[in-house]
Amino acid sequence: MQEAATRETQTLRRALRDVLALSAMPSVWSGYDTAQIANNLADVLMRLLACDAVYLTLRSQHAEDVLRMREPADGELEHCLRELAAGPLRTE
């Protein structure tokens, strides 16, 4: 039981550290352009979330996509992400 509580405490501390790190990012991005911010955010999210992919679409004057993948050769995942991004943006 003590071991489970210790593991849970470590997990919560790691999560809190990650939230604090993310909340500090805007100060790091001072002076960055939109593309630099998106690229940096994608890198940070890949590390924090340990996910297979991050896909950001910048809806601005210079529309741009940022894609980070753990396995760059995964063409099927890349295709699916691009298809999702091409669809209408839902804000529900």
N, C-alpha and C positions, 0 to 999 in steps of 0.2 A: 504494500500500500504506500509506504514512504517513497519507494522508487517511482511509482506512478505520479505521485504529487510533485516530486522533483522534476520529472520529465515535463509535466504540465507547466510548471513554473518556468522552466527553460524555454518552452515553446512560447509562452506569453511574453517573456522578456524579449525574445527574438522578434516577435510580432510588433511589440511596442517600439523597439529599436528601428525596425523597418518603416513604421509609420512616421517616426520622428525624422528619419533620413529623407523620406519623401516630402515631408512638409518643409524641409530646408531647401529643396531643389530650386524654388524660384529665386533665391538669393544667388545661387550658383549660376543661373541662367541670365543674370544681369548682363546686358550687352550682346547676348546671343541673338541670332536671327531665328525665325520660325523653324526653318529646316534643322538648324543645330539643336534647338530645344527638342524637337520631335525625335531626332536621332539619339540624343542623350537619354530622353525618357524611355525610348524603346529598349536601350541597353540596360537601364536601371530596372525596368519591369521584368526583363528576361532573367536577371539575377535574383531579384526579390521573389518573384512568383515561381521560379523554376518551371516555367511553362514550355510547351513545345514551340510556340510562335507568338509573336506580337505583331499586329498589323495596325498602323495608324494612318488615317487619311486626313490630310490637312485641307480643310474646306476654306480656302482663302483665294486671293487674287491669283496666286501661283499654285494651283492645286497640285498636290504632291502626295505620294505614298511612301511610307516607311515600313519595311518588312524585315523582321529579324526572325530567323528560324534556327532552332537547335540543330536540325539536320537539313542543311542547305539543299540537299539533293531530293527532298521530299516534294516532288512536283505536284502530287495530288493535293497535299495540304495547302500549298501555295495557291493552286487553282481555286480551291474552295474558299480560301480567305479573300481572294480577289473578287470572286463572284458575290460573296456576302457584302463586300465593301461597295460594289457597283450598284447594289439594290438601294431602294429608298431608305433614308434615315428615319428610324422610328424613335419617337421621344415619349412613349407611353410609360 
